[in-house]
Amino acid sequence: MSTSYSYPGIYIQELPLDTHTITPAPTSITVFVGYTHPWKTTQFNTAIQLFSFTDYETYFGGLYTSGLIPSDVARAVYAFFLNGGNNAYVVGLQPSAHGTSSSVQFGNQTDDLCFVGSIVPNTTQPTIGIQLLALQPTDVVPMTAKVANIRQNASNTYTLFDLVITYGTQVEVYRSVDISIAKGAKGSLDQVINSVSALVTVQPLSGNTYGTVFPSSGSTPPAIPAAASFSLTVLGGSGGLPAGFSGSFAEADFLLPIGSTPGVFQVNSSLDNVPIFNLLLVPGISDNGVLSAALAFAERKRAFAILDPPAQATASLINNALPTIDSLWQSGAFPLSQNGALYFPYVKTTDPISGMPMEVAPSGYVAGVCATTDANRGVWKAPAGIGTPLLGTTGPVATGVMNDMQQGVLNLDSINCLRTFTGSGTVVYGARTLVAADPAFAQSKYVPVRRMTLFIEQTLVMNLTWVVFEPNDEPLWLAIKSSIEAFLLSLFNQQALQGSTPSDAFQVKCDSTTTTPQDQQNGIVNIVVGVALLKPAEFVVIKIAQLAGQTS
C-alpha cells in the first residue's frame, strides 16, 4: 500500500501476516443413515445435527422396539452418545414397503361398541382397547391406545373419554377427551390422539365420516355409517406381518431419489451438503449394494465408514443354517475400501424400554469409542485395545464369542473383533481397514493410519482456501510452506508422527521445483506434503532366554 510522505517524521504501516494459522479439522463427527421412527421423525431424508441423545428424541422420536420397523439407528445413536460421542448427524429414512389396513371400525353391533381390535364391553363404562398395527403383539414391546371410562357430555351423547396410551414402560393419560363425529373435525379421534400424544400417531379417516361413539346398552344408537373406519399406515418387517405386507428393508430407500429429493448418497443430497464429517454408519445394514454406495460416498467426502456384519453371522460353524463371518468374507459379501472397517459380532444389551435382553449392531459402540479415543489420545491412536471398554453392553452375542486362534483367522481377513477379557470388560480388539490383506494398500492397512491421513487432508483443504487467487509466486509458496510446517510441527510435538526430529517426521515442498512456469501460467500451485505416520503395535513379541549359571 503506497503512502504519501509530506512531513519529516515516522510513518507506520501495518503489514499483512504472510503465515496463516491452520486450525485442525474435527475427527469424530459421525453420520448415521437408516430407518427412524416412522411417525415421530420430524423430517425424512434430511441431515439433522445432534449433540445428545435428547436431541435425537426431539427430532426422531427416541428408542422403540418393533419386529416390523428396524430400530438400529436409534440403538446406534444411543450407544454412540453413551460411549463418548458428542457430535452427530442423522438422516432418517422411511421404509418404502408399506400398506393400509382398516384397523378400527365405528359401527353398531348387538351389545358392544364396535372396534376391530380388542373390545371389553361394560354396560355402564365401556372400555375399548385399540391395538395399533404398527407394533404387533408378537413384538417385544406392543404399543396400545386404550380409550376407557366413556361418560356423558353436555349433550348426553357419551363422548367424553379417558385416553390411556402405553408404549413399553411409558404411559400417557388424558382425561375427559371429547370425540367428534365429523371426519377431520376438531376433536375427531385422529386429531385428539395426534394433538396430545408423544408416543402414538394415527392417520385420519380417508373414507366415510365417523359415527358417534355411543354405548349401545340401555340407549338407542343414532344412525351410524356402515363400517366407517380410519386407516393406519403399517410398515413391513422380516416376519410376523399382517397379510399384504412385505419386508421393511429396501435397497432403494438408501440409493434412489425420493420424488425430486436426491438419494442420501447422491450428489447435492442433504448429507452431501454437510461441509465436513468423519465417520459414516448405516447401522444394522449388511446389504452389499448399500455398503458399496456408503463407502463410495465416504471416499468422496474424505470420511471413514464403520460397517456392521450380518446379524446372523457366527464366529465358528454352528450349523449349516448360520453362515460364519469368515465364509461370508471369503465369498466376497463385503465391498472393499481403504476408507472403511468391519466390526464383528453383534453385542448383547438390555433394552431400556422393556428391560429385556436384546442384540444390537456394534457400529454405534465403535463410533463412540473412536470419539473418546480421539478426545483423550488423538486420531493417530488406534480406537482399540483394553483401554476401550464398551459401555452399555454385557458382551458379544453367544454366536460371536471366539478364542485367540479364531480371531487370528478373522484378523487376517481384515475383520475387527469385539471381545470380552477378565478385568477389562468388552473391548474393541482390532484396528484393520477392509483392504488390510491387500499388499497394494499396505500404507492404509490400519484404521488409525487411514483416519490420520484423512484428518490431515481435511485440515489442509479446510484451511488453505485463502491461497486461491493469491499471486502465484515465491512469496505465496513460502507462506504456504510455513503454514503447513507449523501445523505438522504441532502434531510432531503431540507425538502424533514418527521420528526423533521434525525433519524425520514430515517434509513440505512448495517452490519452483513443484510449481513450474507452465503451472503458473495455468493458475496451478503444487504442494507436496510427506508425513511419517504412526502404526499401532498389533503384535507384541517377547523373547526370553535363560542366563547360564555364573561362577564366582
N, C-alpha and C positions, 0 to 999 in steps of 0.2 A: 504494500500500500504506500503510495507516494505521499510525502508531506511537504508543505510549503514552508521553507525556512526564511524568516524575516528578521528575527532579533537574535542577538548573541545570547546563548544560554544552552540549557539542557532540554532535549526533546525526548519524550517517552513513546515507544512503540511496543505494543503487545503482539508477540508472535504466536501463531497457532502452534499447538502441540503436534509434532510430527508423529510421535508414537501413540497409538490408540490402545486403551486398555481393553483386554479381552475378558469377557465375563463367561465363566464356564456354563455350558448348557446343562439343563436338568438331565437326570439319568433314570428316573423311575416313574415318570408319568405313564400310567397304564390305561390301555383301552380295552374294554370288554364289549364284545359283539355277540348278540344272541337274543333268544326269546325272553321277554319280560312279562310281567303280569298283564294279561290281555285287556283288563278293564281299568286298571289303575295307572297304567303308563300314560303320562301327560302328552307325550308326542313320540310317535314311532319314527324310526329311520333317521333320527337326528342325534348328533353327538352332544350330550349334555355333561358338563363338567361337575364333578362331585368332590367334596373334601372330607366326607364322613359317610358312614352308613345311614345316618339320619337323613342326609341329602338324598340318598338312594330311595329311602322310604317315601320321601316327599314327592319325587318325580316318577318313581317306578312302582310304588306300592309295597315295597318290602318283601320279606320272605313269604313263601307259600309252598304248600306241598300238594302235589297232584300227580296222578298217574296219566293224566291227559295232557297237561300243559307242562313242558320242560321248565324246570326251575334252576338250571345250572348257573345261569348268570347271577341270579340273586345270591346263591350259595357262594359263588366265587368272589363276588364283591364283598360279601360279609367276611370271608376268610382273608381277603386282601387287607382290609382295614384292621381286622383283628391281629394280623401278624406284622403290622407296622407300616402299611401303605397309607399315604395321605393325600394323593392327588390322582384322580382317575377321570376318564370319560367313559360313558356308557351309551351304546347305540342299541336301543330296544327294537326288536323285530317282532312282528305279529305273524303267527303261523298262517299260512295260506290255506291249509286244509281245514275246512270248517263246514258247518251245515246249520240248518234251522230246524228246531223241533218244537212242537206245541207242548209246553211243559206245564202250563197252568190253564185250566178252563173255568170259566164262570158259567154257572147254569143251575138247574133245579133238578134234584133227584127227590126221591120219595121222602126220606127223612134227614138227609145230610146236605150240608153246604158242599157244593161240588167243586173239588180241586183235583186235577190229575197230579197226584203226589200223595203224601200221607194225610189221612183225614181222621180226626178224633172228634166224633160228634158228641155234643153235650146240649141238653135241651135248654139250658139257661146261659151257658157261656161256651159256645163252640170254640174249639182250638184247632187251628188249621196249620199244618206244617208244610212248608214249601221246600222241597229238596232241589236245589239248583243243579242243573245237569252239568254245569262246567266242572264240578267236582263230584265224582260219583261216590257212592257209599263204599266201593271197593278201594278207594284211595286211602292213604294213611290218615288224612285229616279231611273229613267232609265239611262242606260249608252249607249252612242251613239258614233260612229266614223263617221264623215262626211267628205267625200272627195269632195272638191269644186275647182272651177277655174282650169279646165284642160287646159293646154297650150301646144303649140308645143315645142318639144325639137330640138336638132341639126339635128336629122334625120327626122323631120317633122312627127313624129308618135303620137303626142298629149299625151305624158306620164308624163308630169310634173304636179303634183297635189299639192294643198294646203290641208293638212290633219288637221282637227279640231276634237279633241277628247274631249267630255264633260262627266263628272261624277259628278252628283249633281251640286254643285256650283263651281267645279274645271274644268278648261278649259286648254287644251294644243293646241297650234297652231304650225304647222311645215310647212314652205314654200318650194315650188319647190321640192317636193318629186318625185323621178324618179321611176316608176314602171316597173319591168322587166316582160317579158312574160314567162320565164322558171320557172318551179316548183323547189323550193328550191334554186334558184339562188340568188345571192346578188341583192337586190332590189325587190324581189318578195313581194307581199302585206303583207304576214305574217311577213317576216323579217323586212320590213320597219316599221310596227306598233310596233313590239316587241322591236326593237332596240331603239326607241325614246320615247315610252310612259311609264310613270309611273302608268298609270291608266288601260290600256287595254292590254290583251294578247290574241292572236289568234293562233290556231294550223295551221300548213302548209297543203297545198293540199296533199291529200293522193291518189288521183286517176289520172285524166288527167292533162296535162300541162295547165298552164294559157294561156288564149287567150290575144291578145293585147287589152288593154283598148283604145277604139277609138270612138270618136263621129261619129255617122253614117250620120248625116245630112251634105250634101254637100261633102261627101267623099265616096270613095269606100272601104268598110270594107275588111280587109285581111281575109284569111282563119282562122276560129276560131273553135276549137274543140266544138262539141255539148255538151251543159250542163256541161262544165268544172266547177268544184266547189272546194271550200275548206270547211272543217268542223270545227265546234266549239263543244267542249265538254260541254254539258249542264247539270247542277246539279239540282237534283229534289228538290221539296219543298212540302208543305202541300196542296197547291191548285193553280189553275190557270196555270197548267203546259201544255206545248205542248204535243201533242199526243205521247204516247210511253214512257213517263217519269213518275217515281214514286217518293214517298216522299224521302226527303234527310236524315232524321234521320234513323239510323240503329244501333241496339244494337251491332252488330258485329264490327262496326267501333271502338268501345271502348273496346271490350272484346277479339276479335280474333286476331291472328297474321296477319301481312300484309306480305305475302310471307315468307321470312326467318326472318323477324323482329318480335320480341315478341310484343304482345299487350301491350297497355300503362300501364296496371295494373299488368302485368305478371312479373315473376322473370327475372332479367337481362335485362329488358327494359331500354331505355334511362332514363326514370324517376326514375326507381328503382335504378339506379347507381348514382343518385344525393345524395351526402352524408347526407344532412340534409335539411329538410323544415318543416314548422309548420302548414300551412293551406292548405287545398286541396279543390278546387272548380271545379265543372262541370257545368258551368253557363247555365241556361235555360233547363237543363235536369231533368226530374222528373220520368224517367223510373226506375222501381224498380230494374231490373237487373243491370243496370249501377250504381245506387246508392249503391247497396249492394256490388258490386265489389270495388267501390271507398272507402266505409267505411272499408272493409276488408283490403285494401291496406293502408289506413291511420292508422289502428291499428298496422299493421306490421312495419310501418315507424315511429311510435310514433308521428303521426301528428293528426290534428283535421280537420274534414270536415265540410264545411258550405254548406247546401243544399238549393235549391230553390223549391218552391211549383209549381204545375201545373199552367200555365198562366191563365187558365180559372176558377180556384178555387175562390170562393167568401166567404166573411165573414159571410153572412147570406143567407137564402134561397130567391133567386130572382125569379127563375122559374125552372121548372123541367129539363131544358136543361143544367143548370150550377150547378155542384156539389159544396157543401160547403166544406171548408177545414176541418171542424170538421168531416163531414161524410166520407171524404177520410181517415182521420186519424183513425177513428173507424173501417173502413173496412180493415185496415192493408196495406194501399197503400204505406207506408213508412217503410223501414227497420230500425231496432233499433240498436243503438250502443252508448256506453258512449263516443266515440270519434267523435261525430257529433252533430250538431244542425240544426234545420229547421227554416227558417225565412219567414214570410208572411206579406203582399202580395207583388205583383209587384208594382213598383213605376213609376210615370209619370216624363218625362223629355222632353227636346227639342232636336231634332235630330240636331247635329252640321252640318250635311251635307245639309239637306233640310230646316232646320228651322221649321219643322213641329213637332207637339207633338207626342210622342210615349211612349210606355210602355216597361220597361226593368226589368230583373230579379234583385232581391235585393242583391244577394250574393257578387257582386263586391263592393257595397257600404259598406256592413257589414265588409268585409275583410279590407277595408281602415280604418274603424272605429277601428277595432282591432289593426291595426298597429299604429294609432295615440294614442290610449289609452295605448298601451304597451310602447310607447316612452315617453308619458307625465306622466303616473302614474305607470305603471308596469303591467306584465301579470296577477298579482293577482287581479287587478281591473276589474270588470265586464265591458265588452265593451257595455254598455247600460246606459240609463238614459238621462236626459235633457241636459247633457253636451256632447252629441254625435250627434250634428246636421249633417244631411247628405247634402253634397254639390252636386249641380248638379241635384236636383230633386225638383219638385213642390208638392210632397206629394204622398201618396198611391193612387192607382187607385180607381175609384169610387166604384167598387165592393168589395174593400178591406177596406173601411172605417168602423170603428167599435166604439162602446161605451165601457165603463168600464165593463159592465156585459158581453158583447160578448167576450171581451178579457179574462175575468175570465175563461170562458169555454175553450178557446184555451190555456191559460196558464196551466191549469190542464192537457191538452193534451200533454204538452211539446212543444208547438208551440210558437216561439218568434215572437212578432208582431212589425211592424213599424207603428208609429202613428204620427200625427201632433198635436202639442199643441201651443196655442197662446203664442207668445213671445219666443218660443223655436225652432220653425220650425219642420221639420220631423226628428224623432229620433228613434233609436233602443230602444224598450221598453220591452225587455225580455232577460233572460240570463239562460235558462234551456237547458240541453242536451236532446237528444232523449229518454233517459231512466229515465228522472226525475220522472215519475209516477210509476216506478218500485221500490218498497222498497228494493229489493235485491241490487240495485245500489245507495243506499242513499248517499254514500260517493262521488258519481260522479253526483250528482243532478244538480250542477250549472256549467256553462261554465267556469268561472274563476278558479274554483277548479280543474276541469279536466285539463285545459290548464296549470295550475301551476304544477300539478303532472307531466305532460308530459315534461314541461320545466326542472324540477329537474332531471327526468330520462335522458333526452337528455344531460344535462350538465354533469352528472356523467359518462355516457357512453363515452362521448367525451373526458373527462379529466382523466380518470383512466386507460388508455391503458398502462401507464408506469408501472403499477403493474404487468403486465404479465411477467412471467419468473423471477421475483424477488424471493429471498429466502423466503419461506412461513413460517415465524416465528414471534415472538413478535415484533422485530424492524419494520417489514413491517406493522403489524397490527396497531402499534402506529402511524406510518406515515400516513396510510390511514385515521385513525380516526381524526388525527389533520387536515388533508387537508379538509375533508368533514365538520368538525365542523367550520373551518374558513369560508368556503363558506356559510354555513347556518347562521352563525353569521352575515355575511354581509346582508343577507336577513332580519334577525330579526331587524337589525339596520335601514333598509329601511321600517320598519313596514309592512313587507310582510307576517309575521307569527303571530299567536295568542300568547297571554301570556305576562305577565309583566316582565319575566326574561327569559334568554336563555334556562334554564332548562325546563321551561314551554312550550317553542316554539318548541324545537327539541331534539332528542336523537340519538346518533350514537354508535353502538356497533360493535367492531371488535376485538375479543380476543379469548381465548381458549374456551369460552362458545358458541361462534358462529361457530368456526372452530375447529373441533375435530381432534385427531390424524389420524382417518380414512380419513377425508377430506384432511389433509396434504399429506397423502400417495397417494391420487388420484389427487393431484395438485389443490385443490379447496380452495379458501379463501372466506368466507361468511361475508357479511357486512349487518347489519340491520340498516336502517335509518327510524326514525319516525319523522314526522313533523305535527304541528298543523296548518292547512291551514285556511285562512280567508274565510268566506262565506258572500255573499252580503246581505245587508239589503233589502230584497224583499218586506216585508210588514212593514209599519210604523204605529204603533198603538199609538194613543194619547188618554189618559184618562183624562177627565175633571170632576171635582167635584166642586159644589158651596160651599163656606165657609158660615157657619152660621153667622148671624149678631153679631157683638161684642158689649158687653156692656162696658161702661167706668168704 
